[in-house]
Amino acid sequence: MRYEELTIEGRNAVIEAFRSGKPIDKLFVLDGCQDGPVRTIVREAKKHDTIINYVAKERLDQLSETGKHQGVIAYAAAYEYAEVEDILALAKEKGEPPFIFLLDNIEDPHNLGAIIRTANLAGAHGVIIPKRRAVGLTATVAKTSAGALNYTPVAKVTNLSKTIEELKEKGLWFVCADMGGETMYRLNLKGPIGLVIGNEGEGVSRLVKEKCDYIASIPMKGDIDSLNASVAAGVLAYEIVRQRMS
């Protein structure tokens, strides 16, 4: 599955990208390669908290667009990430109680882009995504967000559960989308809120769900079992919007 379209190949190009401060999501390194430049790249990657994958030469050849990867390929974020503090600052600046989307392992870039677009239109102050097992801000995400990425800050955190705890201390409370929850129309969704949306298949992970104050379900009448993650995010977000406006 290849989402990242900002591919940087070759030793010098990758070292330069790290040193210029470009946010690198993932690094692929030829397994067993121990020479100086590659060791330098791996050291830089560790310093920047980049996910490192050691792979066989065939895999690198497969990923390579230029055929000149020299044993290293990096995937850079198409956009820069914000900090969680930036999101809270934006809410304060607008004089509004914070409204944040938290996404638990969304893997499809089209879904992520659509959710960022919805977050922007629903007046959310930002989106928080986890570092691992999730898609980052790729070119596909940027395109699907229809420009929303230019206005809606996206922060990337190591541990979603820990971030929820820290935000609770700042007065936010959390609602997650889950089929087994209380119908969303019966919940009070006003005030500073974090909306937690789970992955396309498994939904919100157990650890994250345990941290949520409310579990909300969307009433469904059809013959299929669930909504796509970005549609579910939209439906819940607009119930939050409705309650905030009333």
C-alpha positions as CSV (number, residue, x, y, z in Angstrom):
1,M,0.0,0.0,0.0
2,R,1.7,3.1,-1.2
3,Y,0.2,6.4,-0.2
4,E,3.1,8.8,0.2
5,E,3.9,10.6,-3.0
6,L,6.6,12.8,-1.8
7,T,9.4,10.3,-2.2
8,I,13.1,11.2,-1.6
9,E,15.7,8.8,-2.9
10,G,19.5,8.6,-2.7
11,R,21.9,9.2,0.2
12,N,22.6,12.9,-0.3
13,A,19.0,13.8,-1.0
14,V,17.8,12.0,2.1
15,I,20.5,13.5,4.4
16,E,19.7,17.0,3.1
17,A,15.9,16.4,3.7
18,F,16.6,15.5,7.3
19,R,19.0,18.4,7.9
20,S,16.6,21.0,6.3
21,G,14.0,20.0,8.9
22,K,11.6,18.5,6.3
23,P,9.1,16.3,8.2
24,I,10.0,12.7,7.2
25,D,7.3,10.1,7.9
26,K,9.1,6.9,7.0
27,L,12.6,5.7,6.0
28,F,13.4,2.5,4.1
29,V,16.9,1.3,4.4
30,L,18.7,-1.6,2.8
31,D,18.9,-4.3,5.4
32,G,22.4,-5.0,6.6
33,C,23.9,-2.0,4.9
34,Q,26.4,-0.5,7.4
35,D,28.5,2.1,5.6
36,G,29.1,5.6,6.8
37,P,26.5,7.7,4.9
38,V,23.7,5.1,5.7
39,R,24.7,5.1,9.4
40,T,24.5,8.9,9.4
41,I,21.0,8.8,7.8
42,V,19.8,6.2,10.4
43,R,21.2,8.4,13.2
44,E,19.3,11.4,11.8
45,A,16.1,9.4,11.5
46,K,16.3,8.2,15.1
47,K,16.9,11.8,16.2
48,H,13.7,12.9,14.4
49,D,11.6,10.0,15.6
50,T,11.1,8.8,12.0
51,I,9.8,5.2,11.5
52,I,12.7,3.1,10.1
53,N,12.0,0.0,8.0
54,Y,14.9,-2.3,7.1
55,V,14.0,-4.0,3.8
56,A,15.5,-6.2,1.1
57,K,16.9,-4.7,-2.1
58,E,13.9,-6.0,-4.1
59,R,11.6,-4.0,-1.9
60,L,13.6,-0.8,-2.4
61,D,13.7,-1.4,-6.2
62,Q,10.0,-1.8,-6.1
63,L,9.5,1.5,-4.2
64,S,12.0,3.4,-6.2
65,E,10.8,5.8,-8.9
66,T,14.2,6.8,-10.1
67,G,16.0,3.4,-9.9
68,K,18.9,5.3,-8.1
69,H,18.0,4.8,-4.4
70,Q,21.5,3.9,-3.2
71,G,19.9,1.8,-0.4
72,V,17.7,4.6,1.1
73,I,14.3,5.9,0.3
74,A,12.5,8.4,2.5
75,Y,8.8,9.4,2.5
76,A,8.3,13.1,3.4
77,A,5.0,14.5,4.7
78,A,3.4,16.6,1.9
79,Y,2.5,19.1,4.6
80,E,4.0,20.2,7.9
81,Y,2.5,18.9,11.1
82,A,1.3,21.2,13.9
83,E,1.6,20.7,17.6
84,V,-1.4,20.0,19.8
85,E,-0.7,23.4,21.5
86,D,-1.2,25.1,18.1
87,I,-4.7,23.6,17.9
88,L,-5.7,24.8,21.4
89,A,-4.2,28.2,20.6
90,L,-6.4,28.4,17.5
91,A,-9.6,27.7,19.6
92,K,-8.5,30.4,22.1
93,E,-7.8,32.9,19.3
94,K,-11.4,32.3,18.0
95,G,-12.8,32.6,21.4
96,E,-14.4,29.1,21.1
97,P,-14.4,26.0,23.3
98,P,-11.9,23.6,21.6
99,F,-13.3,21.1,19.1
100,I,-10.8,18.5,18.0
101,F,-10.9,15.4,15.8
102,L,-8.8,12.5,17.0
103,L,-8.3,9.7,14.5
104,D,-7.3,6.2,15.7
105,N,-5.3,4.5,13.0
106,I,-7.0,5.7,9.8
107,E,-5.1,3.9,7.0
108,D,-6.9,5.1,3.9
109,P,-5.6,8.5,2.6
110,H,-8.9,9.3,1.0
111,N,-10.7,8.9,4.3
112,L,-8.1,11.0,6.1
113,G,-8.4,13.8,3.5
114,A,-12.2,13.7,3.6
115,I,-12.1,13.8,7.5
116,I,-9.8,16.8,7.5
117,R,-12.1,18.5,5.0
118,T,-15.1,17.8,7.2
119,A,-13.2,19.0,10.3
120,N,-12.5,22.3,8.6
121,L,-16.2,22.8,7.5
122,A,-17.6,21.8,10.9
123,G,-15.4,24.5,12.5
124,A,-13.1,22.1,14.3
125,H,-9.8,23.6,15.5
126,G,-7.6,20.7,14.4
127,V,-7.0,17.0,13.9
128,I,-4.8,14.7,15.8
129,I,-3.4,11.5,14.3
130,P,-1.1,8.8,15.7
131,K,2.5,8.3,14.5
132,R,2.2,4.6,13.8
133,R,-0.1,2.3,11.9
134,A,-1.8,5.2,10.2
135,V,-1.4,7.2,7.1
136,G,0.4,10.6,7.3
137,L,-0.2,13.8,5.3
138,T,0.5,12.5,1.9
139,A,-0.2,14.2,-1.5
140,T,-3.3,12.1,-1.8
141,V,-4.5,13.3,1.6
142,A,-3.8,16.9,0.6
143,K,-5.7,16.5,-2.6
144,T,-8.8,14.8,-1.0
145,S,-8.9,17.5,1.7
146,A,-9.7,20.0,-1.1
147,G,-7.4,22.7,0.4
148,A,-8.6,22.2,4.0
149,L,-5.0,21.2,5.0
150,N,-4.0,24.8,4.5
151,Y,-6.3,25.9,7.2
152,T,-6.8,23.0,9.6
153,P,-3.8,22.1,11.7
154,V,-3.0,18.4,11.9
155,A,-0.8,17.2,14.8
156,K,0.9,13.8,15.0
157,V,1.4,12.2,18.4
158,T,3.2,9.1,19.6
159,N,0.4,7.9,22.0
160,L,-3.2,8.8,21.4
161,S,-4.4,7.6,24.9
162,K,-1.8,9.8,26.6
163,T,-2.8,12.8,24.5
164,I,-6.4,12.3,25.5
165,E,-5.4,12.2,29.2
166,E,-3.4,15.5,28.7
167,L,-6.3,17.2,27.0
168,K,-8.7,16.0,29.7
169,E,-6.6,18.0,32.2
170,K,-7.2,21.0,30.0
171,G,-10.9,20.6,30.3
172,L,-11.8,18.6,27.2
173,W,-14.0,15.6,27.3
174,F,-14.2,12.9,24.7
175,V,-16.8,11.1,22.6
176,C,-16.0,8.1,20.4
177,A,-18.0,6.6,17.6
178,D,-18.9,3.0,18.2
179,M,-21.9,0.8,17.2
180,G,-22.4,-0.3,20.8
181,G,-22.8,3.2,22.2
182,E,-25.7,5.4,23.2
183,T,-27.6,7.1,20.3
184,M,-25.8,10.4,19.6
185,Y,-29.0,12.4,19.8
186,R,-29.4,11.5,23.4
187,L,-25.9,12.8,24.4
188,N,-24.9,16.3,25.5
189,L,-22.1,17.1,23.1
190,K,-21.6,20.8,24.1
191,G,-18.4,22.4,25.4
192,P,-14.8,21.6,24.8
193,I,-14.8,18.3,23.0
194,G,-12.7,15.7,21.3
195,L,-14.4,13.5,18.7
196,V,-12.6,10.1,18.3
197,I,-13.0,8.2,15.1
198,G,-11.7,4.7,14.6
199,N,-10.1,2.8,11.9
200,E,-12.0,1.6,8.8
201,G,-12.2,-2.0,9.9
202,E,-11.7,-2.4,13.7
203,G,-13.1,0.9,14.8
204,V,-11.6,2.6,17.9
205,S,-9.1,0.5,19.7
206,R,-9.9,-0.7,23.2
207,L,-7.2,1.4,25.0
208,V,-8.5,4.6,23.4
209,K,-12.1,3.7,23.9
210,E,-11.5,3.2,27.6
211,K,-10.3,6.8,27.8
212,C,-13.5,8.3,26.3
213,D,-16.2,9.8,28.4
214,Y,-19.0,8.8,26.0
215,I,-19.5,6.3,23.3
216,A,-21.9,7.5,20.7
217,S,-23.6,5.4,18.0
218,I,-25.2,6.7,14.8
219,P,-28.8,5.3,14.3
220,M,-28.8,3.2,11.2
221,K,-31.7,1.7,9.3
222,G,-30.1,0.2,6.2
223,D,-29.2,-3.3,5.3
224,I,-25.4,-2.9,5.5
225,D,-23.6,-2.9,8.8
226,S,-21.6,0.4,9.0
227,L,-20.7,3.7,7.6
228,N,-17.4,4.6,6.1
229,A,-15.1,6.3,8.6
230,S,-15.2,9.7,7.0
231,V,-19.0,9.7,6.7
232,A,-19.3,8.6,10.3
233,A,-17.0,11.5,11.3
234,G,-19.2,13.9,9.3
235,V,-22.5,12.7,10.8
236,L,-21.2,13.0,14.4
237,A,-19.4,16.2,13.8
238,Y,-22.5,17.9,12.6
239,E,-24.5,16.7,15.6
240,I,-21.8,18.4,17.7
241,V,-22.2,21.5,15.5
242,R,-26.0,21.5,15.9
243,Q,-25.7,21.3,19.7
244,R,-23.0,24.0,19.8
245,M,-25.3,26.3,17.8
246,S,-28.4,25.8,19.8
